[in-house]
Amino acid sequence: MSSIPDLPGRSLADRIEAATTALKIKDLADVLECSPSNLYSRARTGRMGQGVVLRFGGTIRLDPHGTAEWLRQQGLDK
Protein backbone atom coordinates (compact mmCIF):
# COMPACT_ATOMS: atom_id res chain seq x y z
CA MET A 1 0.00 0.00 0.00
CA SER A 2 1.36 3.39 -1.01
CA SER A 3 2.00 6.12 1.54
CA ILE A 4 0.94 8.69 -1.08
CA PRO A 5 -2.73 9.54 -0.48
CA ASP A 6 -5.25 9.45 -3.32
CA LEU A 7 -6.78 12.93 -3.29
CA PRO A 8 -8.90 13.46 -6.42
CA GLY A 9 -8.58 16.90 -7.95
CA ARG A 10 -5.29 17.67 -6.17
CA SER A 11 -1.93 17.96 -7.89
CA LEU A 12 0.72 15.28 -7.47
CA ALA A 13 2.86 17.58 -5.31
CA ASP A 14 -0.13 18.38 -3.09
CA ARG A 15 -0.89 14.66 -2.69
CA ILE A 16 2.72 13.89 -1.78
CA GLU A 17 2.85 16.80 0.65
CA ALA A 18 -0.25 15.37 2.40
CA ALA A 19 1.59 12.12 3.21
CA THR A 20 1.97 11.60 6.95
CA THR A 21 5.06 9.37 6.76
CA ALA A 22 8.34 9.35 4.89
CA LEU A 23 7.95 8.03 1.34
CA LYS A 24 9.48 4.89 -0.07
CA ILE A 25 11.33 5.29 -3.35
CA LYS A 26 9.18 2.54 -4.88
CA ASP A 27 5.96 4.43 -4.07
CA LEU A 28 7.23 7.61 -5.73
CA ALA A 29 8.53 5.64 -8.72
CA ASP A 30 5.09 4.03 -9.17
CA VAL A 31 3.37 7.43 -9.17
CA LEU A 32 5.94 9.00 -11.51
CA GLU A 33 5.95 5.90 -13.73
CA CYS A 34 9.73 5.66 -13.66
CA SER A 35 12.14 3.05 -12.40
CA PRO A 36 13.07 2.95 -8.72
CA SER A 37 16.72 2.64 -9.77
CA ASN A 38 16.47 6.07 -11.45
CA LEU A 39 15.27 7.64 -8.20
CA TYR A 40 17.81 5.73 -6.07
CA SER A 41 20.55 7.07 -8.34
CA ARG A 42 19.25 10.63 -8.02
CA ALA A 43 19.00 10.26 -4.24
CA ARG A 44 22.52 8.84 -3.89
CA THR A 45 24.11 11.55 -6.04
CA GLY A 46 22.24 14.48 -4.47
CA ARG A 47 20.24 15.36 -7.59
CA MET A 48 16.97 15.62 -5.66
CA GLY A 49 17.94 18.79 -3.82
CA GLN A 50 18.17 19.72 -0.16
CA GLY A 51 15.64 18.36 2.30
CA VAL A 52 14.40 15.49 0.15
CA VAL A 53 16.47 12.42 1.03
CA LEU A 54 16.36 10.88 4.50
CA ARG A 55 18.94 8.19 5.25
CA PHE A 56 18.53 5.62 8.00
CA GLY A 57 21.57 3.36 7.85
CA GLY A 58 21.34 1.79 4.39
CA THR A 59 17.69 2.72 3.92
CA ILE A 60 16.62 5.73 1.89
CA ARG A 61 13.29 7.46 2.45
CA LEU A 62 11.98 10.74 1.05
CA ASP A 63 10.61 13.68 3.00
CA PRO A 64 7.10 14.43 1.66
CA HIS A 65 7.47 18.22 1.86
CA GLY A 66 10.93 18.27 0.28
CA THR A 67 9.80 15.84 -2.43
CA ALA A 68 6.76 17.98 -3.28
CA GLU A 69 8.96 21.07 -3.59
CA TRP A 70 11.46 19.16 -5.77
CA LEU A 71 8.62 18.04 -8.09
CA ARG A 72 7.40 21.62 -8.40
CA GLN A 73 10.92 22.83 -9.25
CA GLN A 74 11.24 20.11 -11.89
CA GLY A 75 7.89 21.01 -13.47
CA LEU A 76 6.45 17.60 -12.60
CA ASP A 77 3.56 18.94 -10.54
CA LYS A 78 0.54 17.76 -12.52
Beta strands, then each sheet from edge to edge (+ up, - down):
strand 1: 23-24
strand 2: 53-56
strand 3: 59-62
sheet 1: 1+ 3- 2+
end
